[in-house]
Amino acid sequence: MDYADLRALHVGCALASVSLFLFRLLLAARGGDYRTRGALRWVPHAVDSVLLASAVGLAVWSAQYPFVQAWLTAKVVLLPLYIIAAAIALDLQRPLLSRRLAALTACLLLTQIVVTARTRDPLLIVQIMQ
């Protein structure tokens, strides 16, 4: 596997991860418990594990590291915030308003992560909004 293959794996896993989140969000919004849907219980965790492993592999292969490159630092800081927001958005025990706000927050964080990854500019969205 070369760098291009690893990058393609990472991008594919990122697309799958986002798609799975949005699908589970749609199910939760419709009152369905995605946790009872067989593969939806474990596939997102498997995809996210490969996504994270490929991210580490890309960082090592390219010698670009968080806390050295600002764009990677931004992604590392935004990722746990996204995970927390997504978990709240998918938690059927939480009030609907909390879940909706968390879903919006998770989507905004995802957008920032993707824009940062594509442009390697952690502040591009901030600059556009000014």
N, C-alpha and C positions, 0 to 999 in steps of 0.2 A: 504494500500500500504506500503510495507516495502522498505528498502534501495535497495535491488536487483531489485525490480520493478521500482523504481525511476531511478536507474542507467540504466536499460534497456530502459526506456522511453527516457532518455537523449541521449543515444547512437543511438537509432532509429531516434530521431529527428535530431541528428547531421548528420547521413547518408542521411536522407531525405533533409536536408538543403543543403548539398554539392551536392547531385544529382540535386536538383532544380536549384542551381546556375549554374552547368555545362550544364544543359539542356537549361536554358535561355541564357547562353553564346553561345551555339551552334546556337540557333535561331538567336541571334543578329549577329553572324558571317556570317550567311547566309542571312542577310538583313531583317529578320523577326522581327516585333515588338511584343515581347512577352506580352507587356502590353495590347494588344487587344485580348488576348487569354483567356478570361473569368477567370477561376480559377487561372491561372498563375499571375493574378493581385493581389490576396489576399492570396492564399495558402502559399507562401513563408513567408509572414509576420506572419501568424498564426503558422506555424511550428517554426519559429525563436522565437516567443513569448513563446511557450511551452518549447523550448530548453533553453532559458534564465531562465524561472521560475524553470525548473528542475535543472539547474545548481545551482541556489540559494538554492533550497531545499537540494541538495546534500551537499553543503558547510555547511549549518546549521546542517544537520543530522550528518555529519561526524566530525563537529567542526574543519574543515580545511578551513582557510580563506585566501583570497588574502591579500597581504602585510604582511602575517605571513609565509605562505609557498611560496617559490620561484616559484615553478611550477605553482601554481594558479595565482600568480602575473604576470608571463609571459603570461599566457592565457588571463588575463584581459587587459594587455597592447597590445597584438597582435590583439585582437578581433576588436577594433575600426579601427585599421590599415587595417585589412581585409575588414571590411565593406566599408571603403572609397575606397579601391582599386577595390572591386567588383562593387560598384556603378559607378565608372569611366568606368570600363570594359563593363558595360551594357548600358552605355549612348550613344545612337545612334547619338547624336548631336556632339560628340567628334570626332576628327580625328582618323582614323583607327590605326595609329601607337601608339597613346596614349592609345587607347582601348586595343591593343595587349599587350603593356607593363604593363598596369594595370591588365590585365587578368593573365599574368605570375606572377606578384607580388602577386596577390590574391591567386593563386595556391601555391606559395611558402609559403605564410603566413599560409594557411590552412594546408599544410604539417607540418609546425613547430608546429601549435596548436595541431594537432593529435598526432605527435610524443611526444610532451610534456605531453599530456593527458595520453598516453599509458605507457610512461616510468617514468613519474613524474620527469623528468630531463630536465629543461629548456635549457640546453646548449648541449644536446647530438648531435644535428646536427652540431653545431660549432666544437665539439670535433672530429666528424667523418671527417669533411672537412679539418682538420689540418694534 
